[in-house]
């Protein structure tokens, strides 16, 4: 079990998808895209690795943000190794230093992944300097983590990281998960995430952060097609028009992108999404809605 942690938008979900070899977590250039803790499962002759993809640490502004941070901070409790992902092409931020401080006191093996090694501004030295300072301040006798420079986008350095993780894995009599699955994320939540990803790609400013998707029903037909009824939650009435788009263009674009991806992921003959946009003021503070969306137990 490998907890994948780090600040928001460091490339954690892209890295997990690359390591597993299939798309398990949604990705975008927008911060706070990942909201759930998702288990991605890699099974190969060397064994099985289960990656716990977590939301990125960020400054929480509502209960949803607080829940996301709590999921991120608690990931290490369920893991055998901690993989901290840094954006190696960006300056060292407060959240990066916070994860370094946590790593210093970790009682499980720690690996530091410096992502975006293919970027022009990639600079591992500043992260090593920050770690040396924090280690000296917090716990001078902390074990030195294994450093891996890589690119989740291109795959550079990812094979070496996998080798290091398999070297840490403990032998077991039986694999924790069946060999033919790549995630145990519930079907409705996974489909809702795909819909949200496609909308995020077409929306700007504050709308993506105040967007929720709930799959109400999945009707399966004898010929292997699905009809999916989904409710798209927005915070304000003005956001409803943005999500729908002029003459429904945004919703149509979402459907064109999401339907074939869902059909391929689940081996369907066809897929049809029936979206309904609903204004639910401050839904991200509503305990019942957060539980329905899978963000709260």
SULVENFEN-V730895 format. One record per pair of residues at least 6 apart in sequence whose C-alpha atoms are under 6 Angstrom apart, sorted by the first residue. I is the first residue (numbers start at 1). J is the second residue. Records with the same first field share a line. If there is no record, write none. Layout:
I: J + J
This chain:
1: 50 + 79 + 80
2: 50 + 51 + 52 + 79 + 80 + 81 + 82
3: 51 + 52 + 75 + 76 + 79 + 82 + 83
4: 52 + 53 + 83 + 84
5: 84
6: 56 + 84 + 85
7: 56 + 57 + 95
8: 31 + 32 + 56 + 57
9: 31
10: 86 + 87
13: 25
14: 152
15: 152
17: 23 + 24
20: 42
34: 55
35: 55 + 68
37: 53 + 54
38: 52 + 53
39: 51 + 52 + 183
40: 50 + 51 + 182 + 183
41: 49 + 50 + 182 + 183
42: 48 + 49
43: 179
54: 72
55: 68 + 72
57: 69
60: 66
63: 285
64: 284
81: 108 + 109 + 110
82: 110
83: 110 + 111 + 112
84: 112
85: 113
86: 114 + 115
87: 115
88: 114 + 115 + 116 + 122 + 123
89: 121 + 122
104: 142
110: 145
111: 145 + 146
112: 147
113: 148
114: 148 + 149
115: 150 + 151
116: 151
117: 149 + 150 + 151
150: 156 + 157
188: 215
192: 213 + 214 + 215
195: 258
198: 254
199: 254
200: 208
210: 234 + 235
211: 233 + 234
212: 232 + 233
213: 231 + 232
214: 230 + 231 + 293
215: 229 + 230
216: 229 + 230
217: 228 + 229
218: 227 + 228
219: 226 + 227
220: 226
224: 268 + 269
225: 268 + 269 + 270 + 271
226: 271
227: 271 + 272 + 273
228: 273 + 274
229: 274
230: 275
231: 275 + 276 + 277
232: 276 + 277
233: 278 + 279
234: 279 + 280
235: 279 + 280 + 281 + 282
236: 279 + 281
237: 279
244: 250 + 251
259: 271
263: 270 + 271
290: 296
291: 297
